[in-house]
């Protein structure tokens, strides 16, 4: 619950349709923050108080800057199947890997004065990919207030409603675990403790 000392913040989220993305949206809205889901199709997201949708291409720095202008922070669930990309010939010519995402975010966010980035990647699934090492080196050298989160996006089968009422569920229920993970990420956004560091969340 938001108290008088807690400011209402605006967060942009890439990967909102994933189960973890919906847990994050539920957690943000429950704390009375504002959330903007960045999607391919505006009709794919049901807007509600505190939540709206915008289109944008995660792999393009100009699109990123246009999509996140006015936000206090950006959360990117890189492994979500629903991260927005370009369409048609533009998409065919565009690299779609972690380095391209990191480059687009690090180039796009500063252009519009967004200083905070939470980048969520399942590093165990990408450990052998050469662009991952290049992406990590690129972000390590950047002054943006970033935090890397090693976590699974955990599918796209759960909605915001699935996380709204957790009373009576066992602690090992996936909904409880994902909501707890989301709470930890929002805690980090509200009160940063791991700037320029990597943290781990596992189910």
PyMOL commands that set and color helices and strands:
alter all, ss='L'
color gray80, all
select helices_A, chain A and resi 19-30+42-44+61-68+88-92+98-111+123-126+130-140+160-164+174-190
alter helices_A, ss='H'
color red, helices_A
select strands_A, chain A and resi 10-14+34-39+51-55+73-77+116-121+145-150+197-200
alter strands_A, ss='S'
color yellow, strands_A
deselect
rebuild
show_as cartoon
